[in-house]
Structures are given as structure tokens and as C-alpha cells.
Amino acid sequence: MNRKNQNRLQPFQSGQIWRMGDSNLQIDLVGKTLVHYKHYKGQTKRAPVSLAGKDVLEKFLKKNKAVLIQG
């Protein structure tokens, strides 16, 4: 197995919620290369929708030690 494949997160799907300390990241829409998401603190989901590439978002979640709480 390649080392790259061992460190990959679960594939992004619409509706996923990732917990990172005191903030959450909710995946809204997943395309071929881009992901629409909301990054918010606490229970309020009034954050603006952001857009990032799948690789960039995966690195961000790994860096912040995110845990999938709802898939």
C-alpha cells in the first residue's frame, strides 16, 4: 500500500459534519474537484458558504485533527 493512501480521510459526502476542537465544518455540496462547506463555532450554522478544493480541505481537516461526527 502506498503511504499516501493510508493517510486519506473518508471521501467527502454532502451532509457530513467534522468536529475540530470548538468549531465544526459542515459539507454542503461535493463536486468533482471542489467542496462547498460552512465553518462555524458552536451550534449556530449562520456561517457563509465557502469553497475549496478537495485536497486543500483534506489537508485543513488533517492539520486541525478533525473527527467525523455525522456522515
mmCIF file of the N, C-alpha and C atoms, coordinates in Angstrom:
data_MODEL
# 
_entry.id   MODEL 
# 
loop_
_atom_site.group_PDB 
_atom_site.id 
_atom_site.type_symbol 
_atom_site.label_atom_id 
_atom_site.label_alt_id 
_atom_site.label_comp_id 
_atom_site.label_asym_id 
_atom_site.label_entity_id 
_atom_site.label_seq_id 
_atom_site.pdbx_PDB_ins_code 
_atom_site.Cartn_x 
_atom_site.Cartn_y 
_atom_site.Cartn_z 
_atom_site.occupancy 
_atom_site.B_iso_or_equiv 
_atom_site.pdbx_formal_charge 
_atom_site.auth_seq_id 
_atom_site.auth_comp_id 
_atom_site.auth_asym_id 
_atom_site.auth_atom_id 
_atom_site.pdbx_PDB_model_num 
ATOM 1   N N  . MET A 1 1  ? 0.828   -1.189 0.000  1.00 0.00 ? 1  MET A N  1 
ATOM 2   C CA . MET A 1 1  ? 0.000   0.000  0.000  1.00 0.00 ? 1  MET A CA 1 
ATOM 3   C C  . MET A 1 1  ? 0.870   1.249  0.000  1.00 0.00 ? 1  MET A C  1 
ATOM 4   N N  . ASN A 1 2  ? 0.459   2.224  -0.749 1.00 0.00 ? 2  ASN A N  1 
ATOM 5   C CA . ASN A 1 2  ? 1.186   3.482  -0.751 1.00 0.00 ? 2  ASN A CA 1 
ATOM 6   C C  . ASN A 1 2  ? 0.943   4.223  0.549  1.00 0.00 ? 2  ASN A C  1 
ATOM 7   N N  . ARG A 1 3  ? 1.912   4.982  0.941  1.00 0.00 ? 3  ARG A N  1 
ATOM 8   C CA . ARG A 1 3  ? 1.776   5.772  2.159  1.00 0.00 ? 3  ARG A CA 1 
ATOM 9   C C  . ARG A 1 3  ? 0.693   6.831  1.999  1.00 0.00 ? 3  ARG A C  1 
ATOM 10  N N  . LYS A 1 4  ? 0.547   7.360  0.772  1.00 0.00 ? 4  LYS A N  1 
ATOM 11  C CA . LYS A 1 4  ? -0.478  8.365  0.502  1.00 0.00 ? 4  LYS A CA 1 
ATOM 12  C C  . LYS A 1 4  ? -1.874  7.825  0.796  1.00 0.00 ? 4  LYS A C  1 
ATOM 13  N N  . ASN A 1 5  ? -2.144  6.596  0.387  1.00 0.00 ? 5  ASN A N  1 
ATOM 14  C CA . ASN A 1 5  ? -3.467  6.005  0.554  1.00 0.00 ? 5  ASN A CA 1 
ATOM 15  C C  . ASN A 1 5  ? -3.808  5.737  2.015  1.00 0.00 ? 5  ASN A C  1 
ATOM 16  N N  . GLN A 1 6  ? -2.819  5.491  2.846  1.00 0.00 ? 6  GLN A N  1 
ATOM 17  C CA . GLN A 1 6  ? -3.065  5.201  4.254  1.00 0.00 ? 6  GLN A CA 1 
ATOM 18  C C  . GLN A 1 6  ? -3.532  6.433  5.017  1.00 0.00 ? 6  GLN A C  1 
ATOM 19  N N  . ASN A 1 7  ? -3.120  7.622  4.603  1.00 0.00 ? 7  ASN A N  1 
ATOM 20  C CA . ASN A 1 7  ? -3.432  8.836  5.330  1.00 0.00 ? 7  ASN A CA 1 
ATOM 21  C C  . ASN A 1 7  ? -4.667  9.564  4.825  1.00 0.00 ? 7  ASN A C  1 
ATOM 22  N N  . ARG A 1 8  ? -5.375  9.003  3.876  1.00 0.00 ? 8  ARG A N  1 
ATOM 23  C CA . ARG A 1 8  ? -6.543  9.674  3.302  1.00 0.00 ? 8  ARG A CA 1 
ATOM 24  C C  . ARG A 1 8  ? -7.723  9.599  4.260  1.00 0.00 ? 8  ARG A C  1 
ATOM 25  N N  . LEU A 1 9  ? -8.504  10.685 4.305  1.00 0.00 ? 9  LEU A N  1 
ATOM 26  C CA . LEU A 1 9  ? -9.720  10.709 5.091  1.00 0.00 ? 9  LEU A CA 1 
ATOM 27  C C  . LEU A 1 9  ? -10.837 10.020 4.329  1.00 0.00 ? 9  LEU A C  1 
ATOM 28  N N  . GLN A 1 10 ? -11.948 9.832  5.008  1.00 0.00 ? 10 GLN A N  1 
ATOM 29  C CA . GLN A 1 10 ? -13.128 9.279  4.348  1.00 0.00 ? 10 GLN A CA 1 
ATOM 30  C C  . GLN A 1 10 ? -13.546 10.220 3.228  1.00 0.00 ? 10 GLN A C  1 
ATOM 31  N N  . PRO A 1 11 ? -14.007 9.703  2.084  1.00 0.00 ? 11 PRO A N  1 
ATOM 32  C CA . PRO A 1 11 ? -14.416 10.578 0.977  1.00 0.00 ? 11 PRO A CA 1 
ATOM 33  C C  . PRO A 1 11 ? -15.501 11.557 1.423  1.00 0.00 ? 11 PRO A C  1 
ATOM 34  N N  . PHE A 1 12 ? -15.418 12.777 0.915  1.00 0.00 ? 12 PHE A N  1 
ATOM 35  C CA . PHE A 1 12 ? -16.389 13.797 1.283  1.00 0.00 ? 12 PHE A CA 1 
ATOM 36  C C  . PHE A 1 12 ? -17.751 13.460 0.696  1.00 0.00 ? 12 PHE A C  1 
ATOM 37  N N  . GLN A 1 13 ? -18.799 13.676 1.523  1.00 0.00 ? 13 GLN A N  1 
ATOM 38  C CA . GLN A 1 13 ? -20.174 13.486 1.091  1.00 0.00 ? 13 GLN A CA 1 
ATOM 39  C C  . GLN A 1 13 ? -21.005 14.629 1.645  1.00 0.00 ? 13 GLN A C  1 
ATOM 40  N N  . SER A 1 14 ? -22.065 14.994 0.935  1.00 0.00 ? 14 SER A N  1 
ATOM 41  C CA . SER A 1 14 ? -22.945 16.056 1.400  1.00 0.00 ? 14 SER A CA 1 
ATOM 42  C C  . SER A 1 14 ? -23.554 15.662 2.742  1.00 0.00 ? 14 SER A C  1 
ATOM 43  N N  . GLY A 1 15 ? -23.613 16.628 3.652  1.00 0.00 ? 15 GLY A N  1 
ATOM 44  C CA . GLY A 1 15 ? -24.216 16.394 4.967  1.00 0.00 ? 15 GLY A CA 1 
ATOM 45  C C  . GLY A 1 15 ? -23.238 16.000 6.052  1.00 0.00 ? 15 GLY A C  1 
ATOM 46  N N  . GLN A 1 16 ? -21.988 15.734 5.713  1.00 0.00 ? 16 GLN A N  1 
ATOM 47  C CA . GLN A 1 16 ? -21.004 15.368 6.739  1.00 0.00 ? 16 GLN A CA 1 
ATOM 48  C C  . GLN A 1 16 ? -20.730 16.555 7.647  1.00 0.00 ? 16 GLN A C  1 
ATOM 49  N N  . ILE A 1 17 ? -20.494 16.254 8.939  1.00 0.00 ? 17 ILE A N  1 
ATOM 50  C CA . ILE A 1 17 ? -20.089 17.283 9.892  1.00 0.00 ? 17 ILE A CA 1 
ATOM 51  C C  . ILE A 1 17 ? -18.798 16.813 10.549 1.00 0.00 ? 17 ILE A C  1 
ATOM 52  N N  . TRP A 1 18 ? -17.777 17.658 10.481 1.00 0.00 ? 18 TRP A N  1 
ATOM 53  C CA . TRP A 1 18 ? -16.466 17.377 11.056 1.00 0.00 ? 18 TRP A CA 1 
ATOM 54  C C  . TRP A 1 18 ? -16.261 18.280 12.262 1.00 0.00 ? 18 TRP A C  1 
ATOM 55  N N  . ARG A 1 19 ? -15.841 17.722 13.405 1.00 0.00 ? 19 ARG A N  1 
ATOM 56  C CA . ARG A 1 19 ? -15.587 18.491 14.620 1.00 0.00 ? 19 ARG A CA 1 
ATOM 57  C C  . ARG A 1 19 ? -14.093 18.756 14.747 1.00 0.00 ? 19 ARG A C  1 
ATOM 58  N N  . MET A 1 20 ? -13.757 20.033 15.003 1.00 0.00 ? 20 MET A N  1 
ATOM 59  C CA . MET A 1 20 ? -12.369 20.449 15.187 1.00 0.00 ? 20 MET A CA 1 
ATOM 60  C C  . MET A 1 20 ? -12.294 21.301 16.445 1.00 0.00 ? 20 MET A C  1 
ATOM 61  N N  . GLY A 1 21 ? -12.062 20.677 17.581 1.00 0.00 ? 21 GLY A N  1 
ATOM 62  C CA . GLY A 1 21 ? -11.994 21.429 18.825 1.00 0.00 ? 21 GLY A CA 1 
ATOM 63  C C  . GLY A 1 21 ? -13.338 22.066 19.148 1.00 0.00 ? 21 GLY A C  1 
ATOM 64  N N  . ASP A 1 22 ? -13.396 23.407 19.142 1.00 0.00 ? 22 ASP A N  1 
ATOM 65  C CA . ASP A 1 22 ? -14.638 24.110 19.477 1.00 0.00 ? 22 ASP A CA 1 
ATOM 66  C C  . ASP A 1 22 ? -15.426 24.547 18.248 1.00 0.00 ? 22 ASP A C  1 
ATOM 67  N N  . SER A 1 23 ? -14.978 24.176 17.052 1.00 0.00 ? 23 SER A N  1 
ATOM 68  C CA . SER A 1 23 ? -15.694 24.563 15.837 1.00 0.00 ? 23 SER A CA 1 
ATOM 69  C C  . SER A 1 23 ? -16.084 23.320 15.026 1.00 0.00 ? 23 SER A C  1 
ATOM 70  N N  . ASN A 1 24 ? -17.020 23.523 14.108 1.00 0.00 ? 24 ASN A N  1 
ATOM 71  C CA . ASN A 1 24 ? -17.496 22.450 13.237 1.00 0.00 ? 24 ASN A CA 1 
ATOM 72  C C  . ASN A 1 24 ? -17.391 22.877 11.790 1.00 0.00 ? 24 ASN A C  1 
ATOM 73  N N  . LEU A 1 25 ? -17.311 21.909 10.906 1.00 0.00 ? 25 LEU A N  1 
ATOM 74  C CA . LEU A 1 25 ? -17.303 22.159 9.467  1.00 0.00 ? 25 LEU A CA 1 
ATOM 75  C C  . LEU A 1 25 ? -18.346 21.236 8.850  1.00 0.00 ? 25 LEU A C  1 
ATOM 76  N N  . GLN A 1 26 ? -19.334 21.820 8.174  1.00 0.00 ? 26 GLN A N  1 
ATOM 77  C CA . GLN A 1 26 ? -20.399 21.048 7.554  1.00 0.00 ? 26 GLN A CA 1 
ATOM 78  C C  . GLN A 1 26 ? -20.241 21.078 6.037  1.00 0.00 ? 26 GLN A C  1 
ATOM 79  N N  . ILE A 1 27 ? -20.208 19.900 5.416  1.00 0.00 ? 27 ILE A N  1 
ATOM 80  C CA . ILE A 1 27 ? -20.090 19.776 3.969  1.00 0.00 ? 27 ILE A CA 1 
ATOM 81  C C  . ILE A 1 27 ? -21.481 19.961 3.362  1.00 0.00 ? 27 ILE A C  1 
ATOM 82  N N  . ASP A 1 28 ? -21.615 20.922 2.436  1.00 0.00 ? 28 ASP A N  1 
ATOM 83  C CA . ASP A 1 28 ? -22.904 21.168 1.796  1.00 0.00 ? 28 ASP A CA 1 
ATOM 84  C C  . ASP A 1 28 ? -23.020 20.462 0.455  1.00 0.00 ? 28 ASP A C  1 
ATOM 85  N N  . LEU A 1 29 ? -22.051 20.653 -0.426 1.00 0.00 ? 29 LEU A N  1 
ATOM 86  C CA . LEU A 1 29 ? -22.129 20.124 -1.780 1.00 0.00 ? 29 LEU A CA 1 
ATOM 87  C C  . LEU A 1 29 ? -20.742 19.675 -2.216 1.00 0.00 ? 29 LEU A C  1 
ATOM 88  N N  . VAL A 1 30 ? -20.662 18.505 -2.813 1.00 0.00 ? 30 VAL A N  1 
ATOM 89  C CA . VAL A 1 30 ? -19.380 17.958 -3.260 1.00 0.00 ? 30 VAL A CA 1 
ATOM 90  C C  . VAL A 1 30 ? -19.419 17.805 -4.773 1.00 0.00 ? 30 VAL A C  1 
ATOM 91  N N  . GLY A 1 31 ? -18.441 18.421 -5.449 1.00 0.00 ? 31 GLY A N  1 
ATOM 92  C CA . GLY A 1 31 ? -18.321 18.300 -6.896 1.00 0.00 ? 31 GLY A CA 1 
ATOM 93  C C  . GLY A 1 31 ? -17.144 17.424 -7.259 1.00 0.00 ? 31 GLY A C  1 
ATOM 94  N N  . LYS A 1 32 ? -16.705 17.503 -8.506 1.00 0.00 ? 32 LYS A N  1 
ATOM 95  C CA . LYS A 1 32 ? -15.571 16.690 -8.953 1.00 0.00 ? 32 LYS A CA 1 
ATOM 96  C C  . LYS A 1 32 ? -14.284 17.079 -8.243 1.00 0.00 ? 32 LYS A C  1 
ATOM 97  N N  . THR A 1 33 ? -14.032 18.380 -8.154 1.00 0.00 ? 33 THR A N  1 
ATOM 98  C CA . THR A 1 33 ? -12.780 18.837 -7.536 1.00 0.00 ? 33 THR A CA 1 
ATOM 99  C C  . THR A 1 33 ? -13.001 19.835 -6.405 1.00 0.00 ? 33 THR A C  1 
ATOM 100 N N  . LEU A 1 34 ? -14.202 20.400 -6.284 1.00 0.00 ? 34 LEU A N  1 
ATOM 101 C CA . LEU A 1 34 ? -14.466 21.432 -5.284 1.00 0.00 ? 34 LEU A CA 1 
ATOM 102 C C  . LEU A 1 34 ? -15.504 20.985 -4.271 1.00 0.00 ? 34 LEU A C  1 
ATOM 103 N N  . VAL A 1 35 ? -15.439 21.600 -3.081 1.00 0.00 ? 35 VAL A N  1 
ATOM 104 C CA . VAL A 1 35 ? -16.375 21.292 -1.999 1.00 0.00 ? 35 VAL A CA 1 
ATOM 105 C C  . VAL A 1 35 ? -16.927 22.612 -1.449 1.00 0.00 ? 35 VAL A C  1 
ATOM 106 N N  . HIS A 1 36 ? -18.258 22.697 -1.306 1.00 0.00 ? 36 HIS A N  1 
ATOM 107 C CA . HIS A 1 36 ? -18.911 23.824 -0.655 1.00 0.00 ? 36 HIS A CA 1 
ATOM 108 C C  . HIS A 1 36 ? -19.109 23.426 0.807  1.00 0.00 ? 36 HIS A C  1 
ATOM 109 N N  . TYR A 1 37 ? -18.708 24.306 1.746  1.00 0.00 ? 37 TYR A N  1 
ATOM 110 C CA . TYR A 1 37 ? -18.812 23.960 3.158  1.00 0.00 ? 37 TYR A CA 1 
ATOM 111 C C  . TYR A 1 37 ? -19.075 25.196 4.005  1.00 0.00 ? 37 TYR A C  1 
ATOM 112 N N  . LYS A 1 38 ? -19.534 24.960 5.256  1.00 0.00 ? 38 LYS A N  1 
ATOM 113 C CA . LYS A 1 38 ? -19.721 26.011 6.243  1.00 0.00 ? 38 LYS A CA 1 
ATOM 114 C C  . LYS A 1 38 ? -18.832 25.690 7.440  1.00 0.00 ? 38 LYS A C  1 
ATOM 115 N N  . HIS A 1 39 ? -18.068 26.674 7.887  1.00 0.00 ? 39 HIS A N  1 
ATOM 116 C CA . HIS A 1 39 ? -17.201 26.516 9.046  1.00 0.00 ? 39 HIS A CA 1 
ATOM 117 C C  . HIS A 1 39 ? -17.746 27.428 10.138 1.00 0.00 ? 39 HIS A C  1 
ATOM 118 N N  . TYR A 1 40 ? -18.222 26.852 11.245 1.00 0.00 ? 40 TYR A N  1 
ATOM 119 C CA . TYR A 1 40 ? -18.878 27.641 12.287 1.00 0.00 ? 40 TYR A CA 1 
ATOM 120 C C  . TYR A 1 40 ? -18.484 27.147 13.670 1.00 0.00 ? 40 TYR A C  1 
ATOM 121 N N  . LYS A 1 41 ? -18.692 28.006 14.662 1.00 0.00 ? 41 LYS A N  1 
ATOM 122 C CA . LYS A 1 41 ? -18.428 27.653 16.054 1.00 0.00 ? 41 LYS A CA 1 
ATOM 123 C C  . LYS A 1 41 ? -19.749 27.430 16.774 1.00 0.00 ? 41 LYS A C  1 
ATOM 124 N N  . GLY A 1 42 ? -19.765 26.483 17.699 1.00 0.00 ? 42 GLY A N  1 
ATOM 125 C CA . GLY A 1 42 ? -20.976 26.207 18.460 1.00 0.00 ? 42 GLY A CA 1 
ATOM 126 C C  . GLY A 1 42 ? -22.061 25.583 17.609 1.00 0.00 ? 42 GLY A C  1 
ATOM 127 N N  . GLN A 1 43 ? -23.313 25.866 17.949 1.00 0.00 ? 43 GLN A N  1 
ATOM 128 C CA . GLN A 1 43 ? -24.447 25.278 17.248 1.00 0.00 ? 43 GLN A CA 1 
ATOM 129 C C  . GLN A 1 43 ? -25.037 26.183 16.176 1.00 0.00 ? 43 GLN A C  1 
ATOM 130 N N  . THR A 1 44 ? -24.620 27.454 16.117 1.00 0.00 ? 44 THR A N  1 
ATOM 131 C CA . THR A 1 44 ? -25.173 28.363 15.119 1.00 0.00 ? 44 THR A CA 1 
ATOM 132 C C  . THR A 1 44 ? -24.573 28.066 13.755 1.00 0.00 ? 44 THR A C  1 
ATOM 133 N N  . LYS A 1 45 ? -25.431 27.844 12.768 1.00 0.00 ? 45 LYS A N  1 
ATOM 134 C CA . LYS A 1 45 ? -24.980 27.477 11.425 1.00 0.00 ? 45 LYS A CA 1 
ATOM 135 C C  . LYS A 1 45 ? -25.171 28.644 10.461 1.00 0.00 ? 45 LYS A C  1 
ATOM 136 N N  . ARG A 1 46 ? -24.931 29.869 10.934 1.00 0.00 ? 46 ARG A N  1 
ATOM 137 C CA . ARG A 1 46 ? -25.144 31.044 10.105 1.00 0.00 ? 46 ARG A CA 1 
ATOM 138 C C  . ARG A 1 46 ? -23.886 31.483 9.364  1.00 0.00 ? 46 ARG A C  1 
ATOM 139 N N  . ALA A 1 47 ? -22.911 30.651 9.282  1.00 0.00 ? 47 ALA A N  1 
ATOM 140 C CA . ALA A 1 47 ? -21.660 30.990 8.597  1.00 0.00 ? 47 ALA A CA 1 
ATOM 141 C C  . ALA A 1 47 ? -21.876 31.025 7.090  1.00 0.00 ? 47 ALA A C  1 
ATOM 142 N N  . PRO A 1 48 ? -21.122 31.853 6.381  1.00 0.00 ? 48 PRO A N  1 
ATOM 143 C CA . PRO A 1 48 ? -21.250 31.869 4.916  1.00 0.00 ? 48 PRO A CA 1 
ATOM 144 C C  . PRO A 1 48 ? -20.706 30.576 4.301  1.00 0.00 ? 48 PRO A C  1 
ATOM 145 N N  . VAL A 1 49 ? -21.196 30.260 3.136  1.00 0.00 ? 49 VAL A N  1 
ATOM 146 C CA . VAL A 1 49 ? -20.724 29.073 2.418  1.00 0.00 ? 49 VAL A CA 1 
ATOM 147 C C  . VAL A 1 49 ? -19.368 29.394 1.804  1.00 0.00 ? 49 VAL A C  1 
ATOM 148 N N  . SER A 1 50 ? -18.399 28.529 2.036  1.00 0.00 ? 50 SER A N  1 
ATOM 149 C CA . SER A 1 50 ? -17.059 28.687 1.485  1.00 0.00 ? 50 SER A CA 1 
ATOM 150 C C  . SER A 1 50 ? -16.823 27.607 0.437  1.00 0.00 ? 50 SER A C  1 
ATOM 151 N N  . LEU A 1 51 ? -15.809 27.812 -0.376 1.00 0.00 ? 51 LEU A N  1 
ATOM 152 C CA . LEU A 1 51 ? -15.490 26.904 -1.467 1.00 0.00 ? 51 LEU A CA 1 
ATOM 153 C C  . LEU A 1 51 ? -13.998 26.593 -1.428 1.00 0.00 ? 51 LEU A C  1 
ATOM 154 N N  . ALA A 1 52 ? -13.658 25.305 -1.527 1.00 0.00 ? 52 ALA A N  1 
ATOM 155 C CA . ALA A 1 52 ? -12.247 24.907 -1.523 1.00 0.00 ? 52 ALA A CA 1 
ATOM 156 C C  . ALA A 1 52 ? -12.091 23.633 -2.340 1.00 0.00 ? 52 ALA A C  1 
ATOM 157 N N  . GLY A 1 53 ? -10.880 23.377 -2.790 1.00 0.00 ? 53 GLY A N  1 
ATOM 158 C CA . GLY A 1 53 ? -10.558 22.132 -3.474 1.00 0.00 ? 53 GLY A CA 1 
ATOM 159 C C  . GLY A 1 53 ? -10.547 20.983 -2.482 1.00 0.00 ? 53 GLY A C  1 
ATOM 160 N N  . LYS A 1 54 ? -10.804 19.781 -2.952 1.00 0.00 ? 54 LYS A N  1 
ATOM 161 C CA . LYS A 1 54 ? -10.857 18.616 -2.070 1.00 0.00 ? 54 LYS A CA 1 
ATOM 162 C C  . LYS A 1 54 ? -9.532  18.397 -1.349 1.00 0.00 ? 54 LYS A C  1 
ATOM 163 N N  . ASP A 1 55 ? -8.415  18.519 -2.072 1.00 0.00 ? 55 ASP A N  1 
ATOM 164 C CA . ASP A 1 55 ? -7.103  18.301 -1.459 1.00 0.00 ? 55 ASP A CA 1 
ATOM 165 C C  . ASP A 1 55 ? -6.811  19.340 -0.382 1.00 0.00 ? 55 ASP A C  1 
ATOM 166 N N  . VAL A 1 56 ? -7.160  20.592 -0.657 1.00 0.00 ? 56 VAL A N  1 
ATOM 167 C CA . VAL A 1 56 ? -6.913  21.675 0.301  1.00 0.00 ? 56 VAL A CA 1 
ATOM 168 C C  . VAL A 1 56 ? -7.742  21.454 1.561  1.00 0.00 ? 56 VAL A C  1 
ATOM 169 N N  . LEU A 1 57 ? -9.009  21.099 1.402  1.00 0.00 ? 57 LEU A N  1 
ATOM 170 C CA . LEU A 1 57 ? -9.881  20.876 2.550  1.00 0.00 ? 57 LEU A CA 1 
ATOM 171 C C  . LEU A 1 57 ? -9.424  19.664 3.358  1.00 0.00 ? 57 LEU A C  1 
ATOM 172 N N  . GLU A 1 58 ? -8.963  18.624 2.680  1.00 0.00 ? 58 GLU A N  1 
ATOM 173 C CA . GLU A 1 58 ? -8.461  17.440 3.381  1.00 0.00 ? 58 GLU A CA 1 
ATOM 174 C C  . GLU A 1 58 ? -7.234  17.785 4.230  1.00 0.00 ? 58 GLU A C  1 
ATOM 175 N N  . LYS A 1 59 ? -6.318  18.566 3.676  1.00 0.00 ? 59 LYS A N  1 
ATOM 176 C CA . LYS A 1 59 ? -5.136  18.988 4.434  1.00 0.00 ? 59 LYS A CA 1 
ATOM 177 C C  . LYS A 1 59 ? -5.534  19.832 5.639  1.00 0.00 ? 59 LYS A C  1 
ATOM 178 N N  . PHE A 1 60 ? -6.527  20.720 5.456  1.00 0.00 ? 60 PHE A N  1 
ATOM 179 C CA . PHE A 1 60 ? -7.014  21.566 6.548  1.00 0.00 ? 60 PHE A CA 1 
ATOM 180 C C  . PHE A 1 60 ? -7.602  20.715 7.673  1.00 0.00 ? 60 PHE A C  1 
ATOM 181 N N  . LEU A 1 61 ? -8.407  19.710 7.324  1.00 0.00 ? 61 LEU A N  1 
ATOM 182 C CA . LEU A 1 61 ? -9.014  18.855 8.336  1.00 0.00 ? 61 LEU A CA 1 
ATOM 183 C C  . LEU A 1 61 ? -7.960  18.026 9.064  1.00 0.00 ? 61 LEU A C  1 
ATOM 184 N N  . LYS A 1 62 ? -6.962  17.522 8.339  1.00 0.00 ? 62 LYS A N  1 
ATOM 185 C CA . LYS A 1 62 ? -5.890  16.761 8.986  1.00 0.00 ? 62 LYS A CA 1 
ATOM 186 C C  . LYS A 1 62 ? -5.077  17.638 9.927  1.00 0.00 ? 62 LYS A C  1 
ATOM 187 N N  . LYS A 1 63 ? -4.772  18.856 9.486  1.00 0.00 ? 63 LYS A N  1 
ATOM 188 C CA . LYS A 1 63 ? -3.981  19.780 10.293 1.00 0.00 ? 63 LYS A CA 1 
ATOM 189 C C  . LYS A 1 63 ? -4.682  20.111 11.602 1.00 0.00 ? 63 LYS A C  1 
ATOM 190 N N  . ASN A 1 64 ? -6.013  20.241 11.553 1.00 0.00 ? 64 ASN A N  1 
ATOM 191 C CA . ASN A 1 64 ? -6.792  20.588 12.730 1.00 0.00 ? 64 ASN A CA 1 
ATOM 192 C C  . ASN A 1 64 ? -7.331  19.360 13.464 1.00 0.00 ? 64 ASN A C  1 
ATOM 193 N N  . LYS A 1 65 ? -6.891  18.161 13.082 1.00 0.00 ? 65 LYS A N  1 
ATOM 194 C CA . LYS A 1 65 ? -7.269  16.902 13.723 1.00 0.00 ? 65 LYS A CA 1 
ATOM 195 C C  . LYS A 1 65 ? -8.783  16.765 13.822 1.00 0.00 ? 65 LYS A C  1 
ATOM 196 N N  . ALA A 1 66 ? -9.439  16.929 12.687 1.00 0.00 ? 66 ALA A N  1 
ATOM 197 C CA . ALA A 1 66 ? -10.900 16.860 12.636 1.00 0.00 ? 66 ALA A CA 1 
ATOM 198 C C  . ALA A 1 66 ? -11.381 15.414 12.780 1.00 0.00 ? 66 ALA A C  1 
ATOM 199 N N  . VAL A 1 67 ? -12.556 15.272 13.402 1.00 0.00 ? 67 VAL A N  1 
ATOM 200 C CA . VAL A 1 67 ? -13.186 13.980 13.602 1.00 0.00 ? 67 VAL A CA 1 
ATOM 201 C C  . VAL A 1 67 ? -14.570 14.025 12.982 1.00 0.00 ? 67 VAL A C  1 
ATOM 202 N N  . LEU A 1 68 ? -14.912 13.019 12.188 1.00 0.00 ? 68 LEU A N  1 
ATOM 203 C CA . LEU A 1 68 ? -16.229 12.945 11.558 1.00 0.00 ? 68 LEU A CA 1 
ATOM 204 C C  . LEU A 1 68 ? -17.248 12.559 12.610 1.00 0.00 ? 68 LEU A C  1 
ATOM 205 N N  . ILE A 1 69 ? -18.267 13.424 12.838 1.00 0.00 ? 69 ILE A N  1 
ATOM 206 C CA . ILE A 1 69 ? -19.278 13.101 13.850 1.00 0.00 ? 69 ILE A CA 1 
ATOM 207 C C  . ILE A 1 69 ? -20.612 12.722 13.229 1.00 0.00 ? 69 ILE A C  1 
ATOM 208 N N  . GLN A 1 70 ? -20.852 13.115 11.973 1.00 0.00 ? 70 GLN A N  1 
ATOM 209 C CA . GLN A 1 70 ? -22.091 12.763 11.297 1.00 0.00 ? 70 GLN A CA 1 
ATOM 210 C C  . GLN A 1 70 ? -21.797 12.573 9.822  1.00 0.00 ? 70 GLN A C  1 
ATOM 211 N N  . GLY A 1 71 ? -22.144 11.401 9.282  1.00 0.00 ? 71 GLY A N  1 
ATOM 212 C CA . GLY A 1 71 ? -21.811 11.111 7.904  1.00 0.00 ? 71 GLY A CA 1 
ATOM 213 C C  . GLY A 1 71 ? -22.966 11.027 6.976  1.00 0.00 ? 71 GLY A C  1 
# 
